[in-house]
C-alpha cells in the first residue's frame, strides 16, 4: 500500500477521533486550564485546525485558507458546536489531500520554508501526523482531568 494511502487513513481516523474528543468534552470545560497548563483543549483544537488547514489543505491541496496562528491560542469561549463545525470537515479535507500525494511530491522539497529551512514533503507530512497525535493526547488528558471522566470509545479501535 502506498505511504500516502496509509497516512490518509491515519489522518482520517484521528481527525474523527478529535471530533469525538470534542463531542465528549463538557461544554463548560472546553476553554478551561489548570495551573501550569498554558493551553485549553479548545485552543489546542483550533491550533490543530489551523496547522492542518495551512500546511496540508492550503499548501499541498491548494485550498484557500489564511492562517491566523495568534487567534488559535487567544480565542476563548466558542461553543462546542462552533468548534465542531470547524473541525468536522477536516477528516475528509486532510485525508483527501494526503491520499493523492504522489511519491514524486512526497520525495520533493515542501513548497514553503518550515522552521527556517527546507524539508522533504514526506518528512513534513509525517511530522504533522505526529503533531496531531501529540496534541490529541493532551486534549484527551485535559478532558479526563477537568471532567473526572475516563476513556471514551474512539473510532478505529
FENGITA-V225382 format. One record per backbone hydrogen bond with DSSP energy under -1.0 kcal/mol. CO is the residue of the C=O (numbers start at 0). NH is the residue of the N-H. If there is no record, write none. Layout:
# FENGITA-V225382
co:CO nh:NH
co:CO nh:NH
This chain:
# FENGITA-V225382
co:1 nh:5
co:2 nh:6
co:3 nh:7
co:4 nh:8
co:5 nh:9
co:6 nh:10
co:7 nh:11
co:8 nh:12
co:9 nh:13
co:10 nh:14
co:11 nh:15
co:12 nh:16
co:13 nh:17
co:14 nh:18
co:15 nh:19
co:16 nh:20
co:17 nh:21
co:18 nh:22
co:19 nh:23
co:25 nh:28
co:28 nh:31
co:29 nh:41
co:33 nh:36
co:39 nh:43
co:40 nh:44
co:41 nh:45
co:42 nh:46
co:43 nh:47
co:44 nh:48
co:45 nh:49
co:46 nh:50
co:47 nh:51
co:48 nh:52
co:49 nh:53
co:50 nh:54
co:51 nh:55
co:51 nh:56
co:52 nh:57
co:53 nh:58
co:55 nh:60
co:56 nh:62
co:57 nh:61
co:67 nh:70
co:69 nh:73
co:70 nh:74
co:78 nh:82
co:79 nh:83
co:80 nh:84
co:81 nh:85
co:82 nh:86
co:83 nh:87
co:86 nh:89
co:88 nh:92
co:89 nh:93
co:90 nh:94
co:91 nh:95
co:92 nh:96
co:93 nh:97
co:94 nh:98
co:97 nh:100
co:101 nh:105
co:102 nh:106
co:105 nh:121
co:107 nh:120
co:113 nh:116
co:116 nh:113
co:118 nh:109
co:119 nh:123
co:120 nh:124
co:121 nh:125
co:122 nh:126
co:123 nh:127
co:124 nh:128
co:125 nh:129
co:126 nh:130
co:127 nh:131
co:128 nh:132
co:129 nh:133
co:130 nh:134
co:131 nh:135
co:132 nh:136
co:133 nh:137
co:134 nh:138
co:135 nh:139
co:136 nh:140
co:137 nh:141
co:138 nh:142
co:139 nh:143
co:140 nh:144
co:141 nh:145
co:142 nh:146
co:143 nh:147
co:153 nh:156
